[in-house]
Amino acid sequence: MTSTTYPKNRAIRAHFGYLRHPWTIYISTRLKCFTPEKREAFRNAKRAVTLVEILVAITILGTILIAIIGLLSNSNKKMSFSENTFSAIHIGNKVMEDLLEDARVNSQFMELLAAFPEMETKDPVVEAQSVYFRSLRSRRPPWGTLEQGVEGGIIPQDGDLYKQLLPFKVSVSAQRSSDSGGALSYEKHLAAVNVKIEWDEKDKLHRDYNLPMEIFSPSGPIPEDKIPLFDESSLSIQIRNAFFPLSGTTKSLDEIIQEKGLDRELVYSIGKLFILTYNLSKTMVTMSQELSSAIQRRDNMLSNKNHELENIQLEIADKCETGASLIYNIMRELVPSFRTIKNRATPEKLGLIDFNVYGTALSAFTGFAWEIPLWVTNTGKQFEWLLTKDPILRFSSPKKDLARNKSLEALRLLFAIKAADSSTHYGDFIKREKRAVTGKNPFLERFYLREEKLCADSDVLKKAFPNLNAITENLNEIWGLASSVPELLKKHPNCP
């Protein structure tokens, strides 16, 4: 190959076109040697590299877009979760306010939660399926002004609000502090309540919100609050003083029983019957006087009706219910003692026991046993009085619900024990209340349709309410024992 000599002078090189780099000249020379086919292949190769670059760019862009969409989706989920949590907080606060009101109006409300498991079930918030969203007129905003004069809960006609609350369910549990053991005396009337709101997110993830709180809930009419149920030591002293008032304070009941050769179980059972019925008599006299005074105040206000009339009537109804509950619970407490008397009483054993104490105890048991239906009947009537259609007496919805439920409980019990005229009154009450809610409250309408079927047969009714069945069995046992009193009195040698 012949070597090429490059001119050293710059001007001469420029003239001959040698300003380009020697390698450029070499590449240009080689390209001139390419055939058309080779040049086309070279152009195609350059084009192929460009497509790869485009595909890479598209991939990168797609990855970025997917990341952005994911971020937006997560943001929407978080916003939705935040919105649902916010709604759950409001629902929980609304239910807690209702509980505070119900506990204030009804002293047994927390006991009802334990006695009726259906009140603790998870019920949807909408369409009045939850007991806490059935009556809205008397509640404070935002839940108290939804239904203008109609009690039917939150219904589809409420539009966006219905859709917003559709996923939520509410349940309530409560435990009185004194039931947990070791509670201090001032905690006796506190109840630990938990409101639980549950819902499913759009991604099917189940979530819940819990609102715990301790609220003031005075215990209902239980015997311990009204009548002293003495411990065994104190009761023994009371029995000794009743049977042997002149025995002196140095001898115990057991020592006197041993000296006189008495049946200890028989003496103790008769004495317990005597002491508790005596205390019950004093309490019922006081309660009857308070009841008469309250009725007089109510009657005086009928000519000039105002909001205080509602509170007085609630006081009257509550005293009637307390009286019925007191008598029933004391009778249940005395059933084992009465069984002992019935099984162990013989003329020989009774001859050593004072007939005045024996006869008074048995007679008091009989009298109180047959007073229970009377107090239950009066309780139902006094609560039903609050359901009056008087346009001046516009009672709040929670108090009307309380009155309606209490009236119905009394009518159920009277029907179950086959009290006089209970079937007619029970049926008329259901028909009247069903007419009042037809077309307004679908839940209560279905409730009264079910109640109509139950009131057709007392046995079916008792099967539907196990607690009612238990109370009926207890009452039948009490009345059966009371019916045996004349025979037991005749066993005593000193019976006139």
C-alpha positions as CSV (number, residue, x, y, z in Angstrom):
1,M,0.0,0.0,0.0
2,T,1.4,3.4,-1.1
3,S,1.8,5.8,1.8
4,T,0.2,9.2,1.8
5,T,2.2,12.4,2.5
6,Y,0.3,15.2,4.2
7,P,1.2,18.8,3.4
8,K,2.7,20.5,6.5
9,N,1.3,24.0,5.6
10,R,-2.2,24.6,7.1
11,A,-3.3,26.6,4.1
12,I,-2.3,23.9,1.7
13,R,-4.1,21.3,3.7
14,A,-7.2,23.3,3.8
15,H,-7.0,23.7,0.0
16,F,-6.8,20.0,-0.5
17,G,-9.6,19.2,2.1
18,Y,-7.3,17.7,4.7
19,L,-8.8,19.7,7.7
20,R,-10.8,16.6,8.6
21,H,-9.3,14.0,10.9
22,P,-7.5,11.2,9.2
23,W,-9.9,8.7,10.7
24,T,-12.9,10.6,9.2
25,I,-11.3,10.3,5.8
26,Y,-10.8,6.6,6.5
27,I,-14.4,6.0,7.5
28,S,-15.7,8.0,4.5
29,T,-13.5,6.0,2.2
30,R,-14.8,2.7,3.7
31,L,-18.4,3.8,3.4
32,K,-18.0,4.5,-0.2
33,C,-17.1,0.8,-0.5
34,F,-20.5,-0.2,0.9
35,T,-23.0,-1.7,-1.5
36,P,-26.6,-0.4,-1.5
37,E,-27.7,-3.6,0.4
38,K,-25.0,-3.0,3.1
39,R,-26.1,0.6,3.4
40,E,-29.8,-0.4,3.8
41,A,-28.8,-3.0,6.5
42,F,-26.9,-0.3,8.3
43,R,-29.9,2.1,8.3
44,N,-32.2,-0.7,9.5
45,A,-29.7,-1.4,12.4
46,K,-29.9,2.2,13.4
47,R,-33.7,2.1,13.2
48,A,-33.9,-1.1,15.4
49,V,-31.9,0.6,18.2
50,T,-34.4,3.5,18.2
51,L,-37.4,1.1,18.7
52,V,-35.7,-0.4,21.7
53,E,-35.1,3.0,23.2
54,I,-38.8,3.8,22.7
55,L,-39.9,0.6,24.3
56,V,-37.6,1.3,27.3
57,A,-39.0,4.8,27.6
58,I,-42.6,3.4,27.5
59,T,-41.7,0.9,30.2
60,I,-40.3,3.5,32.4
61,L,-43.3,5.8,31.9
62,G,-45.7,2.9,32.6
63,T,-43.9,2.1,35.8
64,I,-44.2,5.7,36.9
65,L,-47.9,5.8,36.0
66,I,-48.6,2.6,37.9
67,A,-46.9,4.0,41.0
68,I,-48.8,7.2,40.7
69,I,-52.2,5.3,40.3
70,G,-51.2,3.1,43.3
71,L,-50.5,6.2,45.4
72,L,-53.9,7.7,44.4
73,S,-55.7,4.4,45.2
74,N,-54.1,4.2,48.6
75,S,-54.9,7.8,49.2
76,N,-58.6,7.1,48.3
77,K,-58.7,4.1,50.6
78,K,-57.3,6.1,53.4
79,M,-59.8,8.9,52.8
80,S,-62.6,6.3,52.8
81,F,-61.4,4.7,55.9
82,S,-61.0,8.1,57.6
83,E,-64.6,9.0,56.5
84,N,-66.0,5.7,57.9
85,T,-64.1,6.1,61.1
86,F,-65.4,9.6,61.5
87,S,-69.0,8.3,61.0
88,A,-68.4,5.5,63.5
89,I,-67.2,8.0,66.1
90,H,-70.5,10.0,65.6
91,I,-72.6,6.9,65.8
92,G,-70.9,5.7,69.0
93,N,-71.4,9.1,70.6
94,K,-75.0,9.1,69.6
95,V,-75.6,5.7,71.2
96,M,-73.7,6.6,74.3
97,E,-75.9,9.7,74.7
98,D,-79.0,7.5,74.4
99,L,-77.6,5.1,77.0
100,L,-77.1,8.0,79.4
101,E,-80.7,9.1,78.8
102,D,-82.1,5.6,79.1
103,A,-80.2,4.9,82.3
104,R,-81.5,8.2,83.8
105,V,-85.1,7.4,82.9
106,N,-85.1,3.6,83.6
107,S,-83.1,2.5,86.7
108,Q,-83.1,-1.1,85.4
109,F,-81.8,-0.4,82.0
110,M,-78.4,-2.0,82.6
111,E,-80.0,-5.0,84.1
112,L,-82.2,-5.3,81.0
113,L,-79.0,-5.6,78.8
114,A,-78.0,-8.6,80.8
115,A,-81.5,-10.1,81.0
116,F,-82.3,-9.8,77.3
117,P,-79.4,-10.9,75.1
118,E,-81.2,-9.6,72.0
119,M,-80.4,-6.0,73.2
120,E,-76.6,-6.8,72.8
121,T,-76.8,-8.2,69.3
122,K,-75.1,-6.5,66.3
123,D,-77.9,-4.6,64.6
124,P,-77.6,-2.4,61.4
125,V,-78.0,1.3,62.1
126,V,-80.4,1.9,59.2
127,E,-84.1,1.2,58.9
128,A,-84.8,1.2,62.6
129,Q,-83.1,-2.2,63.0
130,S,-81.1,-1.0,66.0
131,V,-82.9,-0.1,69.1
132,Y,-80.7,3.0,69.4
133,F,-81.8,4.4,66.0
134,R,-85.6,3.8,66.1
135,S,-86.7,7.0,67.6
136,L,-85.0,10.2,66.4
137,R,-87.3,13.1,67.2
138,S,-86.1,13.7,70.8
139,R,-82.4,13.2,70.1
140,R,-79.9,16.0,69.7
141,P,-78.4,16.8,66.3
142,P,-77.0,15.4,64.1
143,W,-79.3,12.4,64.6
144,G,-82.3,14.1,66.2
145,T,-83.7,16.0,63.3
146,L,-83.7,13.5,60.5
147,E,-87.3,12.4,60.6
148,Q,-89.7,15.3,60.9
149,G,-92.4,13.9,63.2
150,V,-92.1,10.3,62.0
151,E,-90.5,7.5,64.0
152,G,-88.9,5.1,61.5
153,G,-85.2,5.5,61.8
154,I,-82.9,6.2,58.9
155,I,-84.6,5.0,55.7
156,P,-83.6,5.0,51.9
157,Q,-85.6,8.2,51.4
158,D,-82.8,9.9,53.4
159,G,-80.6,9.6,50.4
160,D,-76.9,10.1,50.9
161,L,-77.2,9.8,54.7
162,Y,-78.7,6.3,54.3
163,K,-75.9,5.2,52.0
164,Q,-73.3,6.6,54.3
165,L,-74.6,4.7,57.3
166,L,-75.6,1.5,55.5
167,P,-72.4,-0.4,56.3
168,F,-72.5,0.2,60.1
169,K,-73.7,-2.2,62.9
170,V,-73.9,-1.3,66.6
171,S,-73.8,-3.4,69.7
172,V,-73.7,-2.5,73.4
173,S,-72.4,-4.4,76.4
174,A,-72.6,-3.4,80.0
175,Q,-71.4,-4.6,83.4
176,R,-72.1,-3.0,86.7
177,S,-69.0,-2.3,88.7
178,S,-70.4,-4.0,91.8
179,D,-70.7,-7.3,89.8
180,S,-67.0,-7.4,89.0
181,G,-66.0,-8.1,92.6
182,G,-64.2,-6.0,95.1
183,A,-66.0,-2.8,94.1
184,L,-65.9,0.1,96.5
185,S,-69.1,1.3,98.0
186,Y,-69.2,4.5,95.9
187,E,-68.9,2.4,92.7
188,K,-72.1,0.6,93.4
189,H,-74.1,2.6,90.9
190,L,-71.5,2.7,88.1
191,A,-71.8,0.6,85.0
192,A,-68.9,0.0,82.6
193,V,-70.4,0.3,79.1
194,N,-68.8,-0.4,75.8
195,V,-70.4,0.7,72.5
196,K,-69.0,-1.2,69.5
197,I,-69.4,0.0,65.9
198,E,-68.5,-2.4,63.1
199,W,-68.3,-2.1,59.4
200,D,-66.6,-3.5,56.2
201,E,-64.5,-1.3,54.0
202,K,-64.7,-1.4,50.2
203,D,-61.8,-3.8,50.1
204,K,-63.8,-6.2,52.4
205,L,-61.5,-5.4,55.3
206,H,-63.5,-5.6,58.6
207,R,-63.0,-2.8,61.0
208,D,-64.5,-1.7,64.3
209,Y,-64.5,1.3,66.7
210,N,-65.0,0.9,70.4
211,L,-66.3,3.6,72.8
212,P,-65.8,2.5,76.5
213,M,-67.3,4.6,79.3
214,E,-68.5,4.4,82.9
215,I,-71.9,5.9,83.3
216,F,-74.1,6.5,86.4
217,S,-76.8,3.8,86.4
218,P,-78.6,3.3,89.7
219,S,-79.6,-0.2,90.4
220,G,-83.1,-1.3,89.9
221,P,-85.7,-2.3,92.5
222,I,-83.8,-5.2,94.0
223,P,-84.4,-6.4,97.6
224,E,-81.0,-5.5,98.9
225,D,-81.6,-1.8,98.3
226,K,-85.0,-1.8,100.1
227,I,-85.1,-4.6,102.7
228,P,-82.2,-5.8,104.7
229,L,-81.5,-9.4,103.9
230,F,-79.5,-10.2,107.0
231,D,-76.5,-12.5,107.1
232,E,-76.9,-15.7,109.1
233,S,-75.4,-14.2,112.2
234,S,-77.7,-11.1,112.2
235,L,-80.7,-13.2,111.2
236,S,-80.1,-15.6,114.1
237,I,-80.2,-12.7,116.5
238,Q,-83.5,-11.4,115.0
239,I,-85.1,-14.9,115.1
240,R,-84.0,-15.3,118.8
241,N,-85.6,-12.0,119.7
242,A,-88.8,-12.9,117.9
243,F,-89.2,-16.4,119.5
244,F,-87.5,-15.8,122.8
245,P,-87.7,-12.1,123.7
246,L,-87.0,-12.8,127.4
247,S,-84.1,-15.2,127.0
248,G,-81.5,-12.6,127.7
249,T,-78.6,-11.5,125.5
250,T,-76.1,-14.0,126.7
251,K,-77.5,-17.0,125.0
252,S,-77.5,-17.6,121.3
253,L,-80.3,-19.0,119.2
254,D,-78.6,-22.4,118.9
255,E,-78.0,-22.6,122.6
256,I,-81.7,-21.9,123.3
257,I,-82.8,-24.4,120.7
258,Q,-80.5,-27.1,122.2
259,E,-81.9,-26.4,125.7
260,K,-85.5,-26.7,124.6
261,G,-85.0,-29.6,122.3
262,L,-86.3,-27.8,119.2
263,D,-85.8,-28.6,115.5
264,R,-83.2,-26.1,114.5
265,E,-84.0,-26.1,110.7
266,L,-87.7,-25.7,111.4
267,V,-87.2,-22.8,113.9
268,Y,-84.7,-21.1,111.6
269,S,-87.1,-21.4,108.6
270,I,-90.1,-20.1,110.5
271,G,-88.1,-17.3,112.0
272,K,-86.7,-16.2,108.6
273,L,-90.2,-16.2,107.2
274,F,-91.4,-14.1,110.1
275,I,-88.5,-11.5,110.0
276,L,-88.5,-10.9,106.2
277,T,-92.3,-10.6,105.8
278,Y,-92.3,-8.2,108.8
279,N,-89.7,-6.0,107.2
280,L,-91.5,-6.3,103.8
281,S,-94.8,-5.2,105.5
282,K,-93.1,-2.0,106.9
283,T,-91.5,-1.2,103.5
284,M,-94.8,-1.7,101.6
285,V,-96.7,0.5,104.0
286,T,-94.2,3.3,103.4
287,M,-94.2,2.7,99.7
288,S,-98.0,2.8,99.5
289,Q,-98.1,6.1,101.4
290,E,-95.5,7.6,98.9
291,L,-97.6,6.2,96.0
292,S,-100.8,7.8,97.3
293,S,-99.0,11.1,97.7
294,A,-97.6,11.0,94.2
295,I,-101.0,10.1,92.7
296,Q,-102.6,13.1,94.6
297,R,-99.9,15.4,93.1
298,R,-100.6,14.1,89.7
299,D,-104.4,14.5,89.9
300,N,-104.0,18.1,91.1
301,M,-101.9,18.9,88.0
302,L,-104.4,17.4,85.5
303,S,-106.2,20.7,85.3
304,N,-103.0,22.6,84.6
305,K,-100.8,20.2,82.6
306,N,-97.1,20.8,82.1
307,H,-93.9,18.9,81.7
308,E,-93.7,18.0,85.4
309,L,-96.7,15.8,84.9
310,E,-94.6,13.3,82.9
311,N,-92.0,13.0,85.7
312,I,-94.6,12.5,88.4
313,Q,-96.3,9.8,86.3
314,L,-92.9,8.0,85.8
315,E,-92.4,8.2,89.6
316,I,-95.8,6.5,90.1
317,A,-95.2,3.8,87.6
318,D,-91.7,3.2,89.0
319,K,-93.0,2.8,92.5
320,C,-95.6,0.3,91.3
321,E,-93.0,-1.7,89.5
322,T,-90.7,-1.5,92.5
323,G,-93.4,-2.8,94.8
324,A,-94.2,-5.8,92.5
325,S,-90.5,-6.6,92.2
326,L,-89.9,-6.4,96.0
327,I,-92.7,-8.7,96.8
328,Y,-91.7,-11.2,94.1
329,N,-88.0,-11.3,95.1
330,I,-88.7,-11.7,98.8
331,M,-91.1,-14.5,98.1
332,R,-88.5,-16.2,96.0
333,E,-86.0,-15.8,98.8
334,L,-88.5,-17.4,101.2
335,V,-89.4,-20.4,99.0
336,P,-86.6,-22.7,100.4
337,S,-87.6,-21.8,104.0
338,F,-91.3,-22.5,103.2
339,R,-90.4,-25.9,101.7
340,T,-88.5,-26.8,104.9
341,I,-91.5,-25.8,107.0
342,K,-93.8,-27.9,104.9
343,N,-91.5,-31.0,105.1
344,R,-90.5,-30.8,108.8
345,A,-93.6,-29.4,110.5
346,T,-95.4,-31.9,112.8
347,P,-97.7,-31.3,115.7
348,E,-95.1,-32.5,118.1
349,K,-92.4,-30.1,116.8
350,L,-94.8,-27.2,116.4
351,G,-96.1,-27.6,119.9
352,L,-92.9,-26.1,121.2
353,I,-93.0,-23.1,119.0
354,D,-95.0,-19.9,119.6
355,F,-98.1,-20.0,117.4
356,N,-98.3,-16.2,117.1
357,V,-94.9,-16.1,115.3
358,Y,-95.8,-19.3,113.3
359,G,-99.3,-18.1,112.2
360,T,-98.2,-14.6,111.5
361,A,-95.3,-15.7,109.2
362,L,-97.5,-18.1,107.2
363,S,-100.4,-15.7,106.9
364,A,-98.1,-12.9,105.7
365,F,-96.6,-15.2,103.1
366,T,-100.0,-16.0,101.7
367,G,-101.1,-12.4,101.7
368,F,-98.0,-11.1,99.8
369,A,-98.1,-14.0,97.3
370,W,-101.6,-13.0,96.1
371,E,-100.7,-9.3,96.0
372,I,-98.1,-9.8,93.2
373,P,-100.7,-9.9,90.3
374,L,-102.3,-6.7,91.7
375,W,-99.1,-4.8,91.7
376,V,-98.2,-6.0,88.2
377,T,-101.6,-5.0,86.9
378,N,-101.2,-1.5,88.4
379,T,-97.7,-1.2,87.0
380,G,-98.9,-1.9,83.5
381,K,-101.7,0.7,83.8
382,Q,-99.5,3.4,85.2
383,F,-96.9,3.0,82.4
384,E,-99.7,2.8,79.8
385,W,-101.0,6.1,81.1
386,L,-97.8,7.7,79.5
387,L,-99.0,6.6,76.1
388,T,-102.0,8.9,76.2
389,K,-102.9,10.7,72.9
390,D,-103.6,13.9,74.8
391,P,-102.2,16.7,72.5
392,I,-101.0,18.7,75.5
393,L,-99.0,15.8,76.9
394,R,-96.2,15.4,74.3
395,F,-93.9,13.0,76.0
396,S,-90.4,12.3,74.7
397,S,-89.8,9.3,72.5
398,P,-87.4,7.5,74.9
399,K,-89.9,7.7,77.7
400,K,-92.7,6.5,75.4
401,D,-90.6,3.6,74.4
402,L,-89.9,2.8,78.1
403,A,-93.7,3.1,78.9
404,R,-94.6,0.9,75.9
405,N,-92.1,-1.8,76.8
406,K,-93.0,-1.8,80.5
407,S,-96.7,-2.0,79.7
408,L,-96.1,-4.9,77.3
409,E,-94.0,-6.7,79.9
410,A,-96.8,-6.5,82.5
411,L,-99.4,-7.6,80.0
412,R,-97.3,-10.6,78.9
413,L,-96.8,-11.7,82.5
414,L,-100.5,-11.3,83.3
415,F,-101.5,-13.3,80.2
416,A,-98.9,-16.0,81.0
417,I,-100.3,-16.5,84.5
418,K,-103.9,-16.4,83.1
419,A,-105.0,-13.4,85.1
420,A,-108.6,-12.2,84.7
421,D,-109.3,-10.2,81.5
422,S,-105.5,-10.3,80.6
423,S,-106.1,-11.8,77.2
424,T,-108.5,-9.1,76.0
425,H,-106.4,-6.2,77.4
426,Y,-103.2,-7.7,75.9
427,G,-104.8,-8.1,72.4
428,D,-106.4,-4.6,72.4
429,F,-103.0,-3.1,73.4
430,I,-101.2,-4.7,70.6
431,K,-103.8,-3.7,68.0
432,R,-103.8,-0.1,69.1
433,E,-100.0,0.2,69.1
434,K,-99.7,-1.5,65.7
435,R,-102.2,1.0,64.2
436,A,-100.1,3.8,65.6
437,V,-96.9,2.7,63.9
438,T,-98.3,1.3,60.6
439,G,-96.7,3.0,57.7
440,K,-94.3,5.0,60.0
441,N,-92.0,2.5,61.6
442,P,-91.5,-0.8,59.7
443,F,-89.6,-2.4,62.5
444,L,-92.2,-1.9,65.2
445,E,-94.9,-2.9,62.7
446,R,-93.2,-6.2,62.2
447,F,-92.7,-6.5,66.0
448,Y,-96.4,-6.1,66.7
449,L,-97.3,-8.6,63.9
450,R,-95.1,-11.1,65.8
451,E,-96.6,-10.1,69.1
452,E,-100.1,-10.8,67.7
453,K,-99.1,-14.4,67.0
454,L,-97.7,-14.8,70.5
455,C,-100.7,-13.4,72.3
456,A,-102.9,-16.2,70.8
457,D,-101.5,-18.9,73.1
458,S,-99.8,-18.4,76.6
459,D,-97.7,-21.5,76.1
460,V,-96.3,-20.2,72.8
461,L,-95.6,-16.9,74.5
462,K,-93.7,-18.5,77.4
463,K,-91.6,-20.5,75.0
464,A,-90.7,-17.3,73.1
465,F,-89.5,-15.6,76.3
466,P,-87.5,-18.0,78.6
467,N,-87.2,-15.4,81.3
468,L,-91.0,-15.0,81.3
469,N,-91.4,-18.7,81.5
470,A,-89.0,-18.9,84.5
471,I,-91.0,-16.1,86.3
472,T,-94.3,-17.9,85.7
473,E,-92.9,-21.2,87.1
474,N,-91.6,-19.3,90.2
475,L,-95.0,-17.7,90.7
476,N,-96.9,-21.0,90.3
477,E,-94.6,-22.5,93.0
478,I,-95.2,-19.5,95.3
479,W,-98.9,-19.8,94.9
480,G,-98.8,-23.5,95.4
481,L,-97.0,-23.1,98.7
482,A,-99.4,-20.3,99.7
483,S,-102.4,-22.6,99.1
484,S,-101.0,-25.1,101.6
485,V,-101.0,-22.5,104.5
486,P,-104.4,-23.5,105.9
487,E,-103.3,-27.1,106.2
488,L,-100.0,-26.1,107.8
489,L,-101.8,-23.9,110.3
490,K,-104.0,-26.8,111.4
491,K,-100.9,-28.8,112.3
492,H,-100.1,-26.5,115.2
493,P,-101.7,-27.7,118.4
494,N,-102.6,-24.2,119.4
495,C,-104.4,-23.3,116.2
496,P,-107.8,-21.9,117.0
